Amino acid sequence: MADRPDAEPKETRLQTFVFFFLIIGVGIATGSVASALHAALDLMSNLRTYLDTHDTLIGLPTWVVAVAGAATMTTLGTWIVRTFAPDAAGSGIPEIIQALATDGKLNWRRILPVKFGAGVLGIGSGLVLGREGPTIHLGGAMAAMIAELSKMNHRNTLAAITAGAGAGLAAAFNAPLAGIIFVTEEMRRVFDFRFRSFQSVILACVVATMVSDQLFSSGPILDIPHYSDPAILKMCLFLPLGIFLGAFGVVLNAGIVNRVKVFGNLPQKVPYLWAAVVGGAAGAFVVMTPSYTGGGEKLVVTDIVLHPGAMTLLILFLSRSLMLMASYSAGTPGGLFAPMLSIGTAIGLLYGVLLSKLGIITDIPPGVFAVAGMGALFAAMVRAPLTGIVIVVEMTGATDLILSIMTTSILATFTAEGLGGKPIYAQLGKGKIPEE
């Protein structure tokens, strides 16, 4: 996109001022819709907690209500998407990249209500999906709406959509710098590397985060203990973790893509049956083992603070990985970022616990490896190591662990690349996203 001829006339100062004023509107709109989605999903999380802490509801065992309710919600969410806006399924990031690579068109009239409503149903039912993918898609759609209504020219429209996508991630995780870096790293093949584009992304991310801060608590969203990087000579301990997470990221990507292809190409009625099965399983886990469900932000903090046993962590990361594959293939809106972070945390903490039990480490808390693993799995799957590093630091406030996170993330990226793995969004958007 950067090498397209700029055939549009030079703007006046007034037109430039109006453009950036509209970008502020993009930030406000994205921050507002992201906060609304956050609030709605918090309500659904509270409902799941209520089911987990009560034996009966409306005269029925809570497990019956949970299974039936989650199956119904997931099936309804899948039906809404397939009927009204098929592009609203999944995270929406491949669709944003496709729009930027082609004509800049997003069907915002359908995406906005479908992505929000079906997202609340699917994610709220307990599927292992996050809200950050939908907020990125919603942010891009909000920008497309503002661009169309204000009659922006083509190049400004692309800049606005990019800014809205970055603002969506910034608002979802209270991580403005990660939002800025994400669109320039993950969307580098279609990003317009003009100074104006950078300014637009920065402005929208800052404004969206400020809006989110006003509606929710400010500061890092993951309240974990304070850790510091170990001595340089002990950094070699992160090498096996990085290699394992790089390889596991390739496997997990392949599992997600395979499930999506299999169930996306089945006859018309079968995907609804699959959605009901996955939703019912999520509902059963809600009342039996709630940690197997949801995006996993709270689980990250719980794991790091409480340090579950090695077997518990092994079962946790395996079960959440399987549920992530199943959940994403159900066809409802939902993101991968939060589940990636929670699975990476469980793997890193498991590694730290094992090192501690073996007596290899005595002065390094296992939580250090959990935080490093969080960023490394993200880097391996998305193939955006800088975004993974920054998003973990912003979400946890773990600035003193930057070297540990960087070491593990870079090694995980090299391992995934060496094994021939492809970035998850390039695979999910095959045929839509331009190659390197």
Summary of the structure (lengths in Angstrom):
residues: 436
radius of gyration: 21.1
end to end distance: 12.4
largest distance: 68.4
contacts: 1734
relative contact order: 0.15
helix: 74%
strand: 2%
